[in-house]
Amino acid sequence: MANITRFDPFGEIAKLDPFGDFNDWFKGFALRPVLRGAEVEPQMKLDVSEEKGSYLVKAEIPGAKKEDIRVTVDGNRVSISAEVRKEKEEREGLQVIRSERYYGRVARTFSLDKEVDQAAAKAKYADGVLELMLPKKTVSNAKELPVM
């Protein structure tokens, strides 16, 4: 099965850094304390496991409603996308002290080694985790031709 890795655009720069640790350059930078408590936009984390006749995919999508999740399967290609909404409001009495909102879209697309039997595929979403059971397609396109 293909390995899924996250691309780090600064990974190569850090390897070539002649002055030591690349991250040390920004220690004490004025904006760092301000950004320390900020929340980052959500990312979808995946676990893909393979059994004898199927694939099991677990995707963490916290903050999404099951109506906002879309899963498409085309042969061996699987796409998962979701609209994520997060609202947080802090009040002291009737006065709003802080209000934060995040609306966004997360998506992942990946390929599996074998094609998926779309008719038997199942999806379940509970507690922020999407679980896909994707049975492998048993392709028997081989046809014996009579010799004349």
Secondary structure, DSSP 8 states (H G I E B T S, - for coil): --------TTHHHHHT-TTS-GGGGGTT-TTHHHHHT-------EEEEEE-SSEEEEEEE-TT--GGGEEEEEETTEEEEEEEEEEEEEEEETTEEEEEEEEEEEEEEEEE-SS-B-GGG-EEEEETTEEEEEEEB------------
